[in-house]
């Protein structure tokens, strides 16, 4: 199976191509890459929200 993905800051951004002889394997691989990207994004947002001195009462759109 070949997987090509775009990566920034060590986190996968999107699946560019997943190729295999078995379509179910392609679906599983793509789902795994997407899940990894979501987990990395949630962790990044969590770190940003918990920075010292961060005003948690404003959404920054005021």
N, C-alpha and C positions, 0 to 999 in steps of 0.2 A: 504494500500500500504506500502511496506517495501522498504526503501532505505538504502543502505550501501555504504559509500564513504570513501575514504582515505583522510585524512586532514593533512596539514602541515602549521604551522604558521597561523592557523585560516582560511586558504583558501582551498577549495576542490581541490584535485589534479586530481582525476579521479573517475568515477563511477565504483564501483566494482559490484554492483547488484542493479537492480530496479525490484521489483516484485509486480504484481497486477493482479487482475482478468480481467482487461481491458488493452489490448495491447496499445491502444492510450494513456492511462494514463501513462504507462511505458515510452513511447516515450516522452511525455511532461515533465515528471519528469527528465529524463536523459538530455533532452535539457536544462532544467532550471539549473541543476547542472553544465553542461558544460559552459553555459553562465556565471554563477557565477564565475567559475574558470578563464575564460578569462578576465572578468572585474577585478578580483583581481590581475591577472598577469599584466594587463595594468597599473593598479594603482601602483604596485610595481616597474615596469620599469620606470614609470614617476617619482616616488620618487627618484630612483637611478640617473636618468638623471639630476635632478634638485638639487642635493646635492651641497652645497657651495664648490667652489674650483674645481669642476669637469671640466676637459678639454673636451669641447663639439666638438672640431675640430678633435679629433683622435678617431678612432674606437677601439683602443687598440690592433690592430693586426699589427702595424708597426714593 
